[in-house]
Amino acid sequence: MQMASRNTVILRLSRLGWLQEKIAETTGITRGRIAQIVNNTNFGEINNLLSQGRDMDYIARHYNMDLPLVWALRLEGKTDQEKFKELGWGLRTWDQWNFNQCDERFGDDWPGRIPAQLVGHTLFYFTKPGDLVLDLMAGGGVVSDVCLVFERKCLSFDLATRDKRPDILYHYWDPRNWKWPITKKPDLIFFDPPYFDKKAGDYSEKSISSLPREEYLKFFEEFFTLVKQHAKQTTRLAFINADWRDFQNKAAIDETPEASILADDYLNILSKTGWQRTHIIQVPLSSERFDAGIVSAMQKKRILGVTSRYLIIARKS
Ligand SMILES: C[S@@+](CC[C@H](N)C(=O)[O-])C[C@H]1O[C@@H](n2cnc3c(N)ncnc32)[C@H](O)[C@@H]1O
């Protein structure tokens, strides 16, 4: 790793709330040197470069820095609303958030990636700057990237980790051996699990997407119980899911409802495990990704697909 890029990794981790000793352990650099880098690295030139007409991609390359960090530095100190404006995100004021596509600036391309705008809105309504956010199944890291820009602390976990994303720590939520990875209690917990076996082929064999239906549902029951033990009274859970219906190649009327996993099932598990649902926000998948051929075949066979997706916000009951 080159000098500048190593420094920017340190800056990212520090801004996300990592303790200096943990950064030292991860990067192999002494704590003293880390303190120097965090306190003395000067990126004041960003505004000059912008006023000279350089774009953000140029600046990222110039500093050998990732794009979300450049945005974080550029928008530092602004209010959440100002940040929405500068990012070009319309701020939704109702409980239906439609986004046609993911904002490519934040999060890596990842199976089941969620739009950065969805994360931004969740942070806007349910957290404040400086709050601690946990992302329990972080995938492409979009929550971490958006937290960086909105000046929230964020710790991310997944069983899929990679060198490029040192901010995502390895953690396997093992139903035979539950372990909670941190001691501090978070303000917001983001939880975007695989929707049953959708995309199972894209995730590791250890992913919960490989579990049979009953075990998958049991996982949630035990998981929500565990999460509750590590939440404060004021902690919000932001849980994303969608109805899972076996609709492929089947007329809607011929589906097998017993095989489905619906929003109701998750809501029942939440309430059974001591969570009170405070909001359901509709965050539909974009239907633009279906081409005319697919739509026409579905019409012929009376197939009713799923683009609904929900963001369920809950707190301890
Ligand atoms: C829907 S993806 C998350 C996508 C992410 N929000 C994004 O926008 O990129 C679900 C993630 O859950 C992880 N996962 C599934 N089962 C897991 C387990 N038992 N422990 C840890 N991670 C798990 C998968 O590796 C996958 O990255």
Ligand as a Chemical Component Dictionary entry (heavy atoms), coordinates in Angstrom:
data_LIG
# 
_chem_comp.id                   LIG 
_chem_comp.type                 NON-POLYMER 
_chem_comp.pdbx_formal_charge   0 
_chem_comp.three_letter_code    LIG 
# 
loop_
_chem_comp_atom.comp_id 
_chem_comp_atom.atom_id 
_chem_comp_atom.alt_atom_id 
_chem_comp_atom.type_symbol 
_chem_comp_atom.charge 
_chem_comp_atom.model_Cartn_x 
_chem_comp_atom.model_Cartn_y 
_chem_comp_atom.model_Cartn_z 
_chem_comp_atom.pdbx_ordinal 
LIG C1  C1  C 0  -28.035 -8.445  1.348  1  
LIG S1  S1  S 1  -26.305 -8.588  1.651  2  
LIG C2  C2  C 0  -25.896 -7.024  2.355  3  
LIG C3  C3  C 0  -25.790 -5.962  1.297  4  
LIG C4  C4  C 0  -25.313 -4.619  1.801  5  
LIG N1  N1  N 0  -26.313 -3.943  2.607  6  
LIG C5  C5  C 0  -24.948 -3.737  0.615  7  
LIG O1  O1  O 0  -25.693 -2.808  0.298  8  
LIG O2  O2  O -1 -23.924 -4.028  -0.019 9  
LIG C6  C6  C 0  -26.259 -9.695  2.996  10 
LIG C7  C7  C 0  -24.890 -10.030 3.551  11 
LIG O3  O3  O 0  -25.065 -10.912 4.652  12 
LIG C8  C8  C 0  -23.882 -11.681 4.808  13 
LIG N2  N2  N 0  -24.198 -12.851 5.660  14 
LIG C9  C9  C 0  -25.113 -13.816 5.444  15 
LIG N3  N3  N 0  -25.130 -14.703 6.454  16 
LIG C10 C10 C 0  -24.211 -14.284 7.365  17 
LIG C11 C11 C 0  -23.774 -14.772 8.641  18 
LIG N4  N4  N 0  -24.299 -15.873 9.187  19 
LIG N5  N5  N 0  -22.806 -14.070 9.288  20 
LIG C12 C12 C 0  -22.269 -12.967 8.745  21 
LIG N6  N6  N 0  -22.650 -12.431 7.551  22 
LIG C13 C13 C 0  -23.609 -13.087 6.863  23 
LIG C14 C14 C 0  -23.525 -12.021 3.376  24 
LIG O4  O4  O 0  -22.139 -12.322 3.266  25 
LIG C15 C15 C 0  -23.941 -10.741 2.607  26 
LIG O5  O5  O 0  -22.832 -9.914  2.340  27 
# 
loop_
_chem_comp_bond.comp_id 
_chem_comp_bond.atom_id_1 
_chem_comp_bond.atom_id_2 
_chem_comp_bond.value_order 
_chem_comp_bond.pdbx_ordinal 
LIG C1  S1  SING 1  
LIG S1  C2  SING 2  
LIG S1  C6  SING 3  
LIG C2  C3  SING 4  
LIG C3  C4  SING 5  
LIG C4  N1  SING 6  
LIG C4  C5  SING 7  
LIG C5  O1  DOUB 8  
LIG C5  O2  SING 9  
LIG C6  C7  SING 10 
LIG C7  O3  SING 11 
LIG C7  C15 SING 12 
LIG O3  C8  SING 13 
LIG C8  N2  SING 14 
LIG C8  C14 SING 15 
LIG N2  C9  SING 16 
LIG N2  C13 SING 17 
LIG C9  N3  DOUB 18 
LIG N3  C10 SING 19 
LIG C10 C11 SING 20 
LIG C10 C13 DOUB 21 
LIG C11 N4  SING 22 
LIG C11 N5  DOUB 23 
LIG N5  C12 SING 24 
LIG C12 N6  DOUB 25 
LIG N6  C13 SING 26 
LIG C14 O4  SING 27 
LIG C14 C15 SING 28 
LIG C15 O5  SING 29 
# 
